[in-house]
Amino acid sequence: MEDILQRNTGLSPDDVMKLPLIFTTLNQNGNYVNVDPEAFKKYLQEKVNKLMNDGFCDEEVIVFDELVENVLKVKRILDQPLGHVMLVGLSGTGKTMLLKIVKEILE
């Protein structure tokens, strides 16, 4: 089991138990790789700052763990052939901003 894990992900069982695990294809030529959570948060914050400077949002957006998880989920769905997603939630909870962030990342 450890050999399969190491061969397919490059992670040891001890690495798997560390949280959070963030896998993404961003800048990896289509291959899923584990990225450093803090580095990815910084990357997302840069994208959010660009959106704010372009006038897409009047308020400051804070990048937190749930935002990172949701950005990666939506990106993973939209990367699939004919990928569609419907975000459902209360008004003002950030659904539109989430999609704008993902759009910024995909460009």
C-alpha beads as a LAMMPS data file, in Angstrom:
LAMMPS data file: protein, C-alpha beads

107 atoms
106 bonds

1 atom types
1 bond types

-500.0 500.0 xlo xhi
-500.0 500.0 ylo yhi
-500.0 500.0 zlo zhi

Masses

1 110.0

Atoms # bond

1 1 1 0.000 0.000 0.000
2 1 1 2.799 2.414 0.901
3 1 1 4.548 1.644 -2.405
4 1 1 1.405 2.423 -4.412
5 1 1 0.881 5.663 -2.497
6 1 1 4.501 6.722 -2.984
7 1 1 4.553 5.795 -6.675
8 1 1 1.260 7.520 -7.582
9 1 1 1.363 10.623 -5.395
10 1 1 4.941 10.987 -4.197
11 1 1 3.624 11.118 -0.623
12 1 1 4.440 8.959 2.361
13 1 1 1.707 7.788 4.787
14 1 1 2.912 10.438 7.246
15 1 1 2.453 13.146 4.594
16 1 1 -1.102 11.982 3.917
17 1 1 -2.045 12.438 7.570
18 1 1 -0.965 16.090 7.524
19 1 1 -3.796 18.472 6.778
20 1 1 -4.764 20.144 4.596
21 1 1 -3.881 18.287 1.422
22 1 1 -4.383 20.474 -1.627
23 1 1 -4.118 18.858 -5.035
24 1 1 -4.455 20.961 -8.151
25 1 1 -3.489 21.019 -11.807
26 1 1 -2.616 24.725 -11.822
27 1 1 0.739 25.281 -13.528
28 1 1 1.376 21.540 -13.575
29 1 1 0.695 20.665 -17.229
30 1 1 -2.528 18.848 -16.346
31 1 1 -1.029 16.620 -13.638
32 1 1 -2.500 16.702 -10.153
33 1 1 0.169 17.539 -7.600
34 1 1 0.138 18.401 -3.929
35 1 1 0.818 22.101 -3.358
36 1 1 1.765 24.000 -0.232
37 1 1 -1.452 25.383 1.314
38 1 1 0.106 28.692 2.334
39 1 1 1.673 29.226 -1.088
40 1 1 -1.664 28.490 -2.757
41 1 1 -3.467 30.902 -0.431
42 1 1 -0.934 33.578 -1.383
43 1 1 -1.532 32.813 -5.079
44 1 1 -5.298 33.122 -4.579
45 1 1 -4.886 36.366 -2.639
46 1 1 -2.927 37.822 -5.579
47 1 1 -5.763 36.854 -7.947
48 1 1 -8.355 38.349 -5.581
49 1 1 -6.335 41.570 -5.291
50 1 1 -6.217 41.790 -9.104
51 1 1 -10.012 41.415 -9.233
52 1 1 -10.432 44.109 -6.592
53 1 1 -8.081 46.465 -8.471
54 1 1 -10.072 45.867 -11.674
55 1 1 -13.245 47.017 -9.893
56 1 1 -15.094 43.689 -9.661
57 1 1 -15.616 44.064 -5.942
58 1 1 -16.055 47.070 -3.683
59 1 1 -15.266 45.198 -0.482
60 1 1 -12.114 43.453 0.688
61 1 1 -12.115 39.697 0.142
62 1 1 -10.245 37.521 2.618
63 1 1 -8.877 34.186 1.423
64 1 1 -9.669 31.514 4.009
65 1 1 -9.562 27.698 3.979
66 1 1 -13.149 27.159 2.816
67 1 1 -12.667 29.581 -0.072
68 1 1 -9.557 27.666 -1.167
69 1 1 -11.458 24.358 -1.023
70 1 1 -14.431 25.740 -2.965
71 1 1 -12.244 27.372 -5.623
72 1 1 -10.498 24.043 -6.207
73 1 1 -13.808 22.138 -6.314
74 1 1 -15.337 24.492 -8.884
75 1 1 -12.134 24.521 -10.940
76 1 1 -12.007 20.712 -10.928
77 1 1 -15.623 20.533 -12.123
78 1 1 -15.121 23.098 -14.888
79 1 1 -11.953 21.341 -16.062
80 1 1 -14.021 18.266 -16.977
81 1 1 -15.442 17.919 -20.475
82 1 1 -18.875 19.569 -20.469
83 1 1 -18.348 20.479 -16.812
84 1 1 -21.235 22.424 -15.288
85 1 1 -21.805 23.653 -11.779
86 1 1 -24.770 25.257 -10.037
87 1 1 -23.987 27.133 -6.845
88 1 1 -26.878 27.274 -4.408
89 1 1 -26.921 29.356 -1.257
90 1 1 -28.162 32.448 0.473
91 1 1 -27.785 35.825 -1.160
92 1 1 -24.546 37.567 -0.256
93 1 1 -22.573 34.433 0.609
94 1 1 -19.978 34.840 -2.149
95 1 1 -21.198 32.612 -4.963
96 1 1 -20.565 35.226 -7.653
97 1 1 -17.167 36.168 -6.242
98 1 1 -16.182 32.485 -6.107
99 1 1 -16.929 32.126 -9.818
100 1 1 -15.054 35.335 -10.634
101 1 1 -11.996 34.045 -8.767
102 1 1 -12.132 30.724 -10.628
103 1 1 -12.542 32.566 -13.943
104 1 1 -9.495 34.696 -13.127
105 1 1 -7.477 31.558 -12.354
106 1 1 -8.526 29.794 -15.552
107 1 1 -7.495 32.719 -17.765

Bonds

1 1 1 2
2 1 2 3
3 1 3 4
4 1 4 5
5 1 5 6
6 1 6 7
7 1 7 8
8 1 8 9
9 1 9 10
10 1 10 11
11 1 11 12
12 1 12 13
13 1 13 14
14 1 14 15
15 1 15 16
16 1 16 17
17 1 17 18
18 1 18 19
19 1 19 20
20 1 20 21
21 1 21 22
22 1 22 23
23 1 23 24
24 1 24 25
25 1 25 26
26 1 26 27
27 1 27 28
28 1 28 29
29 1 29 30
30 1 30 31
31 1 31 32
32 1 32 33
33 1 33 34
34 1 34 35
35 1 35 36
36 1 36 37
37 1 37 38
38 1 38 39
39 1 39 40
40 1 40 41
41 1 41 42
42 1 42 43
43 1 43 44
44 1 44 45
45 1 45 46
46 1 46 47
47 1 47 48
48 1 48 49
49 1 49 50
50 1 50 51
51 1 51 52
52 1 52 53
53 1 53 54
54 1 54 55
55 1 55 56
56 1 56 57
57 1 57 58
58 1 58 59
59 1 59 60
60 1 60 61
61 1 61 62
62 1 62 63
63 1 63 64
64 1 64 65
65 1 65 66
66 1 66 67
67 1 67 68
68 1 68 69
69 1 69 70
70 1 70 71
71 1 71 72
72 1 72 73
73 1 73 74
74 1 74 75
75 1 75 76
76 1 76 77
77 1 77 78
78 1 78 79
79 1 79 80
80 1 80 81
81 1 81 82
82 1 82 83
83 1 83 84
84 1 84 85
85 1 85 86
86 1 86 87
87 1 87 88
88 1 88 89
89 1 89 90
90 1 90 91
91 1 91 92
92 1 92 93
93 1 93 94
94 1 94 95
95 1 95 96
96 1 96 97
97 1 97 98
98 1 98 99
99 1 99 100
100 1 100 101
101 1 101 102
102 1 102 103
103 1 103 104
104 1 104 105
105 1 105 106
106 1 106 107
